[in-house]
């Protein structure tokens, strides 16, 4: 199964994926939608705010990124949010949570896992 089949298993509704660049999200309302923001390590505060403030009517959002692969350095708001959650001094927002994945979660070829371990060790 691919990710789409996994996410829609058992669903009676037709699943229609859409790709929407962040620049075109202003003015949209994402009602009853499952949103995946990928490569979020390259998103600014404004870009993440645009996505998060579009969610209505039971929508869910997953924001995915690797702060170590950011192309925008200190402008990465994703990295700042991650640090905020990991400090444990956050305000009580019951509908928002944080999950950090590491090497044991990598489901790729063994050579990719070894490359990631090597890159982490050389840091």
Steps between C-alpha positions, in 0.01 A plus 500: 500500500609855438430785744178607323356147519597477867338832591177431311454133591138434588388841378178508299582838354705553189840633593626783285850619591593858417836669506477867592812718527508711815494816290148413375341412836401849609122536492432125500296321765606139547181337626508132608842466342813303585798726427861389479760776499818332379850647508381742769857561613504753214184680614497843661270608782267669253477191278418267791245750632328510160454122508397472864244780479327343197389188695129486586224245550694209645800527272825344610854608416833322517810716468807302397860613479860443596659810656844370407411527132378859505596717205398820680700472824375719785191598299362146545202534728463122504828469691385765750170320558681170550733654761200655674326163534815322611566754778176388663400854596207540266156643552217249530374440146321164519443461126865541405772245567859431403663174392871468434622214284856367494712237319295207630199649321672517159334249268743515212774285361774402748752717315285809570490419873879459499545829313281683752695353791828600335380856439383529860830368634712737290300809601 
